[in-house]
Amino acid sequence: MKGSFRFTKKERIAEPQDFRRVMKLGRRNSSRNFVLFIQVSEKTFHRLGIVVKKEIGSAAFRNRMKRYIREFFRLNKHEIKGSYDIILMIKKGCSFNRYQEAEKELRGLFIL
């Protein structure tokens, strides 16, 4: 299973039109600190996009939140059945101090 827990470049959503498509046509699910947009993909793997607005906090905090999300996705993408394009947006007022807090909320959002 070497390399199966990596977060590769092909698994990232980078194009603005892909972000717009998933956010407009995908299903929406919310939690206290996150909004999840998910849409079935024609690819054979999951892709992840992260949206963090500047009003969320300092650059260091925004980058920490992105690292938490990428780490969660990297470790748990094998538990998600099917193939999806996933956009995770962080809500204003998000205040995590530890990865375990973010992981617990993300598990509830993905229902893993």
N, CA, C and O atoms as CSV, one atom per row, in Angstrom:
chain,resi,resn,atom,element,x,y,z
A,1,MET,N,N,0.821,-1.197,0.000
A,1,MET,CA,C,0.000,0.000,0.000
A,1,MET,C,C,0.860,1.254,0.000
A,1,MET,O,O,0.409,2.313,0.436
A,2,LYS,N,N,2.061,1.149,-0.472
A,2,LYS,CA,C,2.932,2.311,-0.504
A,2,LYS,C,C,2.350,3.368,-1.446
A,2,LYS,O,O,1.988,3.069,-2.584
A,3,GLY,N,N,2.269,4.589,-0.962
A,3,GLY,CA,C,1.781,5.679,-1.788
A,3,GLY,C,C,0.280,5.835,-1.797
A,3,GLY,O,O,-0.224,6.822,-2.333
A,4,SER,N,N,-0.455,4.898,-1.225
A,4,SER,CA,C,-1.910,4.980,-1.276
A,4,SER,C,C,-2.465,6.038,-0.333
A,4,SER,O,O,-3.615,6.450,-0.481
A,5,PHE,N,N,-1.665,6.487,0.640
A,5,PHE,CA,C,-2.115,7.510,1.571
A,5,PHE,C,C,-1.550,8.885,1.221
A,5,PHE,O,O,-1.473,9.763,2.081
A,6,ARG,N,N,-1.163,9.069,-0.006
A,6,ARG,CA,C,-0.637,10.353,-0.430
A,6,ARG,C,C,-1.762,11.241,-0.933
A,6,ARG,O,O,-2.821,10.759,-1.336
A,7,PHE,N,N,-1.518,12.534,-0.904
A,7,PHE,CA,C,-2.455,13.502,-1.469
A,7,PHE,C,C,-1.775,14.090,-2.696
A,7,PHE,O,O,-1.000,15.041,-2.595
A,8,THR,N,N,-2.075,13.514,-3.858
A,8,THR,CA,C,-1.368,13.867,-5.086
A,8,THR,C,C,-1.987,15.082,-5.761
A,8,THR,O,O,-3.083,15.524,-5.416
A,9,LYS,N,N,-1.257,15.603,-6.725
A,9,LYS,CA,C,-1.702,16.795,-7.447
A,9,LYS,C,C,-2.997,16.535,-8.221
A,9,LYS,O,O,-3.836,17.429,-8.331
A,10,LYS,N,N,-3.168,15.333,-8.754
A,10,LYS,CA,C,-4.385,15.021,-9.515
A,10,LYS,C,C,-5.625,14.979,-8.631
A,10,LYS,O,O,-6.745,15.061,-9.135
A,11,GLU,N,N,-5.438,14.851,-7.305
A,11,GLU,CA,C,-6.563,14.798,-6.372
A,11,GLU,C,C,-6.989,16.185,-5.887
A,11,GLU,O,O,-7.862,16.291,-5.026
A,12,ARG,N,N,-6.397,17.230,-6.415
A,12,ARG,CA,C,-6.746,18.590,-6.023
A,12,ARG,C,C,-7.645,19.224,-7.060
A,12,ARG,O,O,-7.464,19.014,-8.260
A,13,ILE,N,N,-8.604,19.992,-6.610
A,13,ILE,CA,C,-9.417,20.802,-7.515
A,13,ILE,C,C,-8.751,22.164,-7.548
A,13,ILE,O,O,-8.654,22.837,-6.521
A,14,ALA,N,N,-8.293,22.573,-8.723
A,14,ALA,CA,C,-7.557,23.826,-8.836
A,14,ALA,C,C,-8.226,24.819,-9.785
A,14,ALA,O,O,-7.998,26.024,-9.674
A,15,GLU,N,N,-9.030,24.341,-10.698
A,15,GLU,CA,C,-9.639,25.217,-11.701
A,15,GLU,C,C,-10.869,25.926,-11.134
A,15,GLU,O,O,-11.720,25.284,-10.518
A,16,PRO,N,N,-10.974,27.231,-11.332
A,16,PRO,CA,C,-12.139,27.975,-10.816
A,16,PRO,C,C,-13.476,27.445,-11.328
A,16,PRO,O,O,-14.464,27.458,-10.594
A,17,GLN,N,N,-13.521,26.978,-12.579
A,17,GLN,CA,C,-14.785,26.472,-13.117
A,17,GLN,C,C,-15.205,25.181,-12.408
A,17,GLN,O,O,-16.399,24.917,-12.273
A,18,ASP,N,N,-14.251,24.384,-11.960
A,18,ASP,CA,C,-14.581,23.174,-11.196
A,18,ASP,C,C,-15.153,23.539,-9.829
A,18,ASP,O,O,-16.112,22.920,-9.370
A,19,PHE,N,N,-14.562,24.548,-9.177
A,19,PHE,CA,C,-15.100,25.024,-7.905
A,19,PHE,C,C,-16.542,25.502,-8.085
A,19,PHE,O,O,-17.425,25.126,-7.315
A,20,ARG,N,N,-16.775,26.330,-9.102
A,20,ARG,CA,C,-18.127,26.865,-9.342
A,20,ARG,C,C,-19.123,25.745,-9.635
A,20,ARG,O,O,-20.243,25.764,-9.126
A,21,ARG,N,N,-18.721,24.772,-10.453
A,21,ARG,CA,C,-19.615,23.666,-10.820
A,21,ARG,C,C,-20.032,22.864,-9.588
A,21,ARG,O,O,-21.216,22.584,-9.398
A,22,VAL,N,N,-19.069,22.500,-8.760
A,22,VAL,CA,C,-19.379,21.687,-7.585
A,22,VAL,C,C,-20.229,22.481,-6.590
A,22,VAL,O,O,-21.163,21.935,-6.003
A,23,MET,N,N,-19.912,23.757,-6.398
A,23,MET,CA,C,-20.658,24.564,-5.431
A,23,MET,C,C,-22.073,24.871,-5.922
A,23,MET,O,O,-22.979,25.065,-5.112
A,24,LYS,N,N,-22.266,24.915,-7.229
A,24,LYS,CA,C,-23.591,25.209,-7.778
A,24,LYS,C,C,-24.447,23.950,-7.912
A,24,LYS,O,O,-25.628,23.967,-7.565
A,25,LEU,N,N,-23.864,22.859,-8.410
A,25,LEU,CA,C,-24.643,21.659,-8.728
A,25,LEU,C,C,-24.560,20.563,-7.666
A,25,LEU,O,O,-25.395,19.659,-7.642
A,26,GLY,N,N,-23.560,20.638,-6.789
A,26,GLY,CA,C,-23.362,19.578,-5.809
A,26,GLY,C,C,-24.298,19.673,-4.622
A,26,GLY,O,O,-24.944,20.698,-4.401
A,27,ARG,N,N,-24.365,18.589,-3.859
A,27,ARG,CA,C,-25.130,18.581,-2.607
A,27,ARG,C,C,-24.381,19.393,-1.570
A,27,ARG,O,O,-23.152,19.461,-1.585
A,28,ARG,N,N,-25.125,20.002,-0.677
A,28,ARG,CA,C,-24.538,20.850,0.351
A,28,ARG,C,C,-24.857,20.276,1.728
A,28,ARG,O,O,-25.994,19.893,2.000
A,29,ASN,N,N,-23.861,20.222,2.578
A,29,ASN,CA,C,-24.030,19.737,3.941
A,29,ASN,C,C,-23.236,20.670,4.850
A,29,ASN,O,O,-22.086,20.995,4.554
A,30,SER,N,N,-23.843,21.100,5.951
A,30,SER,CA,C,-23.188,22.063,6.835
A,30,SER,C,C,-22.993,21.493,8.229
A,30,SER,O,O,-23.743,20.632,8.688
A,31,SER,N,N,-21.969,21.999,8.881
A,31,SER,CA,C,-21.748,21.737,10.302
A,31,SER,C,C,-21.473,23.091,10.951
A,31,SER,O,O,-21.666,24.134,10.326
A,32,ARG,N,N,-21.032,23.072,12.177
A,32,ARG,CA,C,-20.824,24.321,12.901
A,32,ARG,C,C,-19.736,25.184,12.259
A,32,ARG,O,O,-19.880,26.405,12.193
A,33,ASN,N,N,-18.655,24.570,11.790
A,33,ASN,CA,C,-17.514,25.313,11.262
A,33,ASN,C,C,-17.220,25.090,9.781
A,33,ASN,O,O,-16.370,25.778,9.216
A,34,PHE,N,N,-17.903,24.147,9.147
A,34,PHE,CA,C,-17.609,23.815,7.754
A,34,PHE,C,C,-18.873,23.753,6.917
A,34,PHE,O,O,-19.967,23.508,7.426
A,35,VAL,N,N,-18.699,23.983,5.607
A,35,VAL,CA,C,-19.739,23.719,4.618
A,35,VAL,C,C,-19.121,22.771,3.607
A,35,VAL,O,O,-18.059,23.052,3.051
A,36,LEU,N,N,-19.784,21.650,3.368
A,36,LEU,CA,C,-19.299,20.629,2.446
A,36,LEU,C,C,-20.160,20.645,1.192
A,36,LEU,O,O,-21.384,20.546,1.270
A,37,PHE,N,N,-19.518,20.769,0.039
A,37,PHE,CA,C,-20.189,20.626,-1.257
A,37,PHE,C,C,-19.614,19.367,-1.890
A,37,PHE,O,O,-18.397,19.207,-1.981
A,38,ILE,N,N,-20.498,18.475,-2.327
A,38,ILE,CA,C,-20.024,17.199,-2.876
A,38,ILE,C,C,-20.832,16.853,-4.120
A,38,ILE,O,O,-22.057,16.975,-4.135
A,39,GLN,N,N,-20.130,16.421,-5.161
A,39,GLN,CA,C,-20.778,16.056,-6.414
A,39,GLN,C,C,-20.101,14.810,-6.979
A,39,GLN,O,O,-18.880,14.670,-6.909
A,40,VAL,N,N,-20.901,13.914,-7.535
A,40,VAL,CA,C,-20.364,12.699,-8.143
A,40,VAL,C,C,-19.458,13.083,-9.304
A,40,VAL,O,O,-19.779,13.972,-10.092
A,41,SER,N,N,-18.335,12.408,-9.395
A,41,SER,CA,C,-17.339,12.702,-10.424
A,41,SER,C,C,-17.267,11.570,-11.433
A,41,SER,O,O,-17.560,10.419,-11.111
A,42,GLU,N,N,-16.877,11.901,-12.651
A,42,GLU,CA,C,-16.700,10.871,-13.676
A,42,GLU,C,C,-15.314,10.242,-13.586
A,42,GLU,O,O,-15.048,9.236,-14.244
A,43,LYS,N,N,-14.437,10.818,-12.784
A,43,LYS,CA,C,-13.106,10.262,-12.595
A,43,LYS,C,C,-13.191,9.048,-11.661
A,43,LYS,O,O,-14.243,8.774,-11.082
A,44,THR,N,N,-12.095,8.339,-11.524
A,44,THR,CA,C,-12.097,7.130,-10.689
A,44,THR,C,C,-11.544,7.383,-9.296
A,44,THR,O,O,-11.290,6.440,-8.548
A,45,PHE,N,N,-11.355,8.648,-8.943
A,45,PHE,CA,C,-10.796,8.988,-7.643
A,45,PHE,C,C,-11.476,10.255,-7.127
A,45,PHE,O,O,-12.152,10.959,-7.877
A,46,HIS,N,N,-11.288,10.530,-5.851
A,46,HIS,CA,C,-11.857,11.731,-5.234
A,46,HIS,C,C,-10.940,12.917,-5.496
A,46,HIS,O,O,-9.724,12.759,-5.610
A,47,ARG,N,N,-11.533,14.117,-5.591
A,47,ARG,CA,C,-10.754,15.346,-5.678
A,47,ARG,C,C,-11.236,16.297,-4.596
A,47,ARG,O,O,-12.424,16.334,-4.274
A,48,LEU,N,N,-10.313,17.065,-4.037
A,48,LEU,CA,C,-10.615,17.960,-2.924
A,48,LEU,C,C,-10.234,19.386,-3.273
A,48,LEU,O,O,-9.171,19.643,-3.838
A,49,GLY,N,N,-11.126,20.311,-2.926
A,49,GLY,CA,C,-10.851,21.741,-3.017
A,49,GLY,C,C,-11.186,22.378,-1.687
A,49,GLY,O,O,-12.161,21.994,-1.041
A,50,ILE,N,N,-10.385,23.353,-1.269
A,50,ILE,CA,C,-10.574,24.002,0.022
A,50,ILE,C,C,-10.767,25.494,-0.203
A,50,ILE,O,O,-10.018,26.123,-0.951
A,51,VAL,N,N,-11.786,26.056,0.457
A,51,VAL,CA,C,-12.066,27.488,0.370
A,51,VAL,C,C,-11.939,28.081,1.767
A,51,VAL,O,O,-12.656,27.689,2.688
A,52,VAL,N,N,-11.016,29.035,1.915
A,52,VAL,CA,C,-10.812,29.724,3.184
A,52,VAL,C,C,-10.706,31.214,2.876
A,52,VAL,O,O,-9.735,31.658,2.263
A,53,LYS,N,N,-11.700,31.982,3.298
A,53,LYS,CA,C,-11.690,33.420,3.037
A,53,LYS,C,C,-10.764,34.133,4.011
A,53,LYS,O,O,-10.472,33.623,5.093
A,54,LYS,N,N,-10.307,35.315,3.619
A,54,LYS,CA,C,-9.381,36.072,4.455
A,54,LYS,C,C,-10.005,36.531,5.764
A,54,LYS,O,O,-9.293,36.777,6.738
A,55,GLU,N,N,-11.320,36.646,5.797
A,55,GLU,CA,C,-11.980,37.102,7.015
A,55,GLU,C,C,-11.973,36.052,8.124
A,55,GLU,O,O,-12.367,36.341,9.254
A,56,ILE,N,N,-11.528,34.835,7.808
A,56,ILE,CA,C,-11.490,33.745,8.787
A,56,ILE,C,C,-10.477,34.037,9.887
A,56,ILE,O,O,-10.738,33.765,11.059
A,57,GLY,N,N,-9.334,34.582,9.521
A,57,GLY,CA,C,-8.300,34.859,10.519
A,57,GLY,C,C,-6.979,35.167,9.858
A,57,GLY,O,O,-6.917,35.484,8.670
A,58,SER,N,N,-5.929,35.071,10.638
A,58,SER,CA,C,-4.591,35.366,10.125
A,58,SER,C,C,-4.160,34.301,9.114
A,58,SER,O,O,-4.767,33.234,9.020
A,59,ALA,N,N,-3.111,34.608,8.369
A,59,ALA,CA,C,-2.602,33.667,7.372
A,59,ALA,C,C,-2.155,32.365,8.025
A,59,ALA,O,O,-2.374,31.284,7.477
A,60,ALA,N,N,-1.532,32.466,9.187
A,60,ALA,CA,C,-1.072,31.263,9.888
A,60,ALA,C,C,-2.260,30.377,10.264
A,60,ALA,O,O,-2.189,29.156,10.118
A,61,PHE,N,N,-3.350,30.979,10.745
A,61,PHE,CA,C,-4.538,30.205,11.118
A,61,PHE,C,C,-5.189,29.583,9.882
A,61,PHE,O,O,-5.578,28.415,9.910
A,62,ARG,N,N,-5.309,30.350,8.800
A,62,ARG,CA,C,-5.910,29.822,7.562
A,62,ARG,C,C,-5.101,28.643,7.032
A,62,ARG,O,O,-5.673,27.638,6.610
A,63,ASN,N,N,-3.786,28.760,7.051
A,63,ASN,CA,C,-2.937,27.668,6.570
A,63,ASN,C,C,-3.046,26.445,7.466
A,63,ASN,O,O,-3.017,25.318,6.970
A,64,ARG,N,N,-3.170,26.640,8.765
A,64,ARG,CA,C,-3.340,25.517,9.685
A,64,ARG,C,C,-4.644,24.780,9.386
A,64,ARG,O,O,-4.676,23.549,9.379
A,65,MET,N,N,-5.710,25.524,9.142
A,65,MET,CA,C,-6.998,24.906,8.827
A,65,MET,C,C,-6.898,24.088,7.533
A,65,MET,O,O,-7.439,22.985,7.455
A,66,LYS,N,N,-6.215,24.619,6.530
A,66,LYS,CA,C,-6.035,23.880,5.274
A,66,LYS,C,C,-5.227,22.609,5.496
A,66,LYS,O,O,-5.528,21.569,4.910
A,67,ARG,N,N,-4.211,22.687,6.332
A,67,ARG,CA,C,-3.420,21.485,6.642
A,67,ARG,C,C,-4.264,20.434,7.340
A,67,ARG,O,O,-4.160,19.246,7.032
A,68,TYR,N,N,-5.105,20.864,8.283
A,68,TYR,CA,C,-5.995,19.927,8.978
A,68,TYR,C,C,-6.913,19.224,7.979
A,68,TYR,O,O,-7.085,18.007,8.044
A,69,ILE,N,N,-7.496,19.975,7.068
A,69,ILE,CA,C,-8.434,19.394,6.087
A,69,ILE,C,C,-7.710,18.431,5.152
A,69,ILE,O,O,-8.198,17.331,4.894
A,70,ARG,N,N,-6.551,18.839,4.645
A,70,ARG,CA,C,-5.795,17.955,3.752
A,70,ARG,C,C,-5.379,16.668,4.453
A,70,ARG,O,O,-5.433,15.591,3.860
A,71,GLU,N,N,-4.968,16.775,5.707
A,71,GLU,CA,C,-4.564,15.591,6.467
A,71,GLU,C,C,-5.752,14.659,6.679
A,71,GLU,O,O,-5.625,13.445,6.524
A,72,PHE,N,N,-6.903,15.219,7.032
A,72,PHE,CA,C,-8.097,14.398,7.207
A,72,PHE,C,C,-8.444,13.684,5.902
A,72,PHE,O,O,-8.719,12.485,5.905
A,73,PHE,N,N,-8.431,14.415,4.790
A,73,PHE,CA,C,-8.754,13.834,3.493
A,73,PHE,C,C,-7.756,12.732,3.131
A,73,PHE,O,O,-8.151,11.662,2.667
A,74,ARG,N,N,-6.490,12.989,3.341
A,74,ARG,CA,C,-5.436,12.034,3.002
A,74,ARG,C,C,-5.617,10.717,3.750
A,74,ARG,O,O,-5.437,9.640,3.181
A,75,LEU,N,N,-5.971,10.810,5.019
A,75,LEU,CA,C,-6.096,9.603,5.836
A,75,LEU,C,C,-7.431,8.884,5.681
A,75,LEU,O,O,-7.517,7.690,5.968
A,76,ASN,N,N,-8.472,9.581,5.235
A,76,ASN,CA,C,-9.820,9.005,5.217
A,76,ASN,C,C,-10.449,8.872,3.836
A,76,ASN,O,O,-11.594,8.432,3.734
A,77,LYS,N,N,-9.744,9.236,2.774
A,77,LYS,CA,C,-10.351,9.188,1.437
A,77,LYS,C,C,-10.725,7.764,1.027
A,77,LYS,O,O,-11.610,7.575,0.193
A,78,HIS,N,N,-10.056,6.757,1.610
A,78,HIS,CA,C,-10.347,5.366,1.245
A,78,HIS,C,C,-11.667,4.878,1.832
A,78,HIS,O,O,-12.213,3.875,1.373
A,79,GLU,N,N,-12.179,5.570,2.833
A,79,GLU,CA,C,-13.434,5.164,3.467
A,79,GLU,C,C,-14.659,5.730,2.747
A,79,GLU,O,O,-15.785,5.322,3.033
A,80,ILE,N,N,-14.454,6.662,1.821
A,80,ILE,CA,C,-15.561,7.273,1.087
A,80,ILE,C,C,-15.817,6.430,-0.154
A,80,ILE,O,O,-14.933,6.271,-0.996
A,81,LYS,N,N,-17.027,5.890,-0.267
A,81,LYS,CA,C,-17.371,5.025,-1.399
A,81,LYS,C,C,-17.690,5.872,-2.628
A,81,LYS,O,O,-18.246,6.962,-2.500
A,82,GLY,N,N,-17.345,5.383,-3.804
A,82,GLY,CA,C,-17.621,6.090,-5.044
A,82,GLY,C,C,-16.476,7.015,-5.407
A,82,GLY,O,O,-15.370,6.881,-4.883
A,83,SER,N,N,-16.743,7.957,-6.306
A,83,SER,CA,C,-15.746,8.973,-6.659
A,83,SER,C,C,-16.460,10.324,-6.697
A,83,SER,O,O,-17.469,10.488,-7.383
A,84,TYR,N,N,-15.925,11.277,-5.954
A,84,TYR,CA,C,-16.583,12.572,-5.775
A,84,TYR,C,C,-15.607,13.724,-5.941
A,84,TYR,O,O,-14.405,13.589,-5.708
A,85,ASP,N,N,-16.157,14.860,-6.349
A,85,ASP,CA,C,-15.470,16.130,-6.246
A,85,ASP,C,C,-15.995,16.778,-4.975
A,85,ASP,O,O,-17.204,16.936,-4.807
A,86,ILE,N,N,-15.083,17.154,-4.078
A,86,ILE,CA,C,-15.456,17.645,-2.756
A,86,ILE,C,C,-14.871,19.038,-2.559
A,86,ILE,O,O,-13.676,19.253,-2.763
A,87,ILE,N,N,-15.720,19.979,-2.161
A,87,ILE,CA,C,-15.268,21.319,-1.787
A,87,ILE,C,C,-15.596,21.502,-0.311
A,87,ILE,O,O,-16.731,21.279,0.110
A,88,LEU,N,N,-14.611,21.904,0.467
A,88,LEU,CA,C,-14.820,22.200,1.885
A,88,LEU,C,C,-14.571,23.687,2.102
A,88,LEU,O,O,-13.488,24.193,1.808
A,89,MET,N,N,-15.578,24.380,2.617
A,89,MET,CA,C,-15.461,25.796,2.911
A,89,MET,C,C,-15.482,25.975,4.424
A,89,MET,O,O,-16.309,25.384,5.117
A,90,ILE,N,N,-14.574,26.789,4.925
A,90,ILE,CA,C,-14.518,27.056,6.356
A,90,ILE,C,C,-15.359,28.285,6.652
A,90,ILE,O,O,-15.225,29.317,5.995
A,91,LYS,N,N,-16.231,28.163,7.652
A,91,LYS,CA,C,-17.111,29.268,8.026
A,91,LYS,C,C,-16.381,30.286,8.903
A,91,LYS,O,O,-15.394,29.968,9.566
A,92,LYS,N,N,-16.886,31.498,8.886
A,92,LYS,CA,C,-16.352,32.548,9.737
A,92,LYS,C,C,-16.635,32.173,11.195
A,92,LYS,O,O,-17.712,31.670,11.515
A,93,GLY,N,N,-15.677,32.417,12.059
A,93,GLY,CA,C,-15.844,32.080,13.468
A,93,GLY,C,C,-15.284,30.719,13.827
A,93,GLY,O,O,-15.423,30.275,14.967
A,94,CYS,N,N,-14.660,30.056,12.883
A,94,CYS,CA,C,-14.056,28.750,13.128
A,94,CYS,C,C,-12.922,28.919,14.142
A,94,CYS,O,O,-12.086,29.813,14.008
A,95,SER,N,N,-12.904,28.062,15.143
A,95,SER,CA,C,-11.874,28.207,16.185
A,95,SER,C,C,-11.418,26.845,16.692
A,95,SER,O,O,-11.840,26.393,17.756
A,96,PHE,N,N,-10.559,26.202,15.925
A,96,PHE,CA,C,-9.989,24.924,16.346
A,96,PHE,C,C,-8.598,25.167,16.902
A,96,PHE,O,O,-7.834,25.961,16.352
A,97,ASN,N,N,-8.271,24.494,17.979
A,97,ASN,CA,C,-6.927,24.577,18.538
A,97,ASN,C,C,-6.123,23.317,18.262
A,97,ASN,O,O,-4.893,23.344,18.278
A,98,ARG,N,N,-6.814,22.218,18.008
A,98,ARG,CA,C,-6.139,20.948,17.807
A,98,ARG,C,C,-6.751,20.215,16.612
A,98,ARG,O,O,-7.910,20.425,16.256
A,99,TYR,N,N,-5.929,19.344,16.003
A,99,TYR,CA,C,-6.390,18.568,14.860
A,99,TYR,C,C,-7.544,17.650,15.250
A,99,TYR,O,O,-8.463,17.443,14.457
A,100,GLN,N,N,-7.508,17.102,16.454
A,100,GLN,CA,C,-8.538,16.148,16.881
A,100,GLN,C,C,-9.920,16.794,16.880
A,100,GLN,O,O,-10.904,16.125,16.564
A,101,GLU,N,N,-10.021,18.072,17.225
A,101,GLU,CA,C,-11.313,18.772,17.208
A,101,GLU,C,C,-11.841,18.869,15.781
A,101,GLU,O,O,-13.015,18.602,15.526
A,102,ALA,N,N,-10.969,19.252,14.857
A,102,ALA,CA,C,-11.369,19.363,13.453
A,102,ALA,C,C,-11.733,17.991,12.893
A,102,ALA,O,O,-12.706,17.865,12.150
A,103,GLU,N,N,-10.964,16.968,13.241
A,103,GLU,CA,C,-11.222,15.620,12.742
A,103,GLU,C,C,-12.587,15.118,13.194
A,103,GLU,O,O,-13.316,14.509,12.412
A,104,LYS,N,N,-12.930,15.370,14.438
A,104,LYS,CA,C,-14.220,14.922,14.969
A,104,LYS,C,C,-15.374,15.564,14.194
A,104,LYS,O,O,-16.338,14.886,13.837
A,105,GLU,N,N,-15.275,16.867,13.935
A,105,GLU,CA,C,-16.345,17.546,13.198
A,105,GLU,C,C,-16.385,17.104,11.732
A,105,GLU,O,O,-17.466,16.946,11.165
A,106,LEU,N,N,-15.228,16.905,11.120
A,106,LEU,CA,C,-15.196,16.457,9.724
A,106,LEU,C,C,-15.748,15.048,9.576
A,106,LEU,O,O,-16.421,14.749,8.589
A,107,ARG,N,N,-15.473,14.181,10.538
A,107,ARG,CA,C,-16.048,12.821,10.498
A,107,ARG,C,C,-17.571,12.876,10.523
A,107,ARG,O,O,-18.230,12.131,9.799
A,108,GLY,N,N,-18.131,13.751,11.349
A,108,GLY,CA,C,-19.582,13.904,11.398
A,108,GLY,C,C,-20.134,14.461,10.101
A,108,GLY,O,O,-21.235,14.104,9.682
A,109,LEU,N,N,-19.369,15.338,9.466
A,109,LEU,CA,C,-19.817,15.950,8.214
A,109,LEU,C,C,-19.809,14.928,7.075
A,109,LEU,O,O,-20.728,14.898,6.257
A,110,PHE,N,N,-18.780,14.102,7.028
A,110,PHE,CA,C,-18.668,13.071,5.990
A,110,PHE,C,C,-19.421,11.810,6.356
A,110,PHE,O,O,-19.613,10.941,5.505
A,111,ILE,N,N,-19.856,11.688,7.606
A,111,ILE,CA,C,-20.551,10.514,8.135
A,111,ILE,C,C,-19.712,9.257,7.921
A,111,ILE,O,O,-20.150,8.298,7.286
A,112,LEU,N,N,-18.495,9.285,8.467
A,112,LEU,CA,C,-17.583,8.134,8.380
A,112,LEU,C,C,-17.668,7.316,9.642
A,112,LEU,O,O,-16.980,6.304,9.770
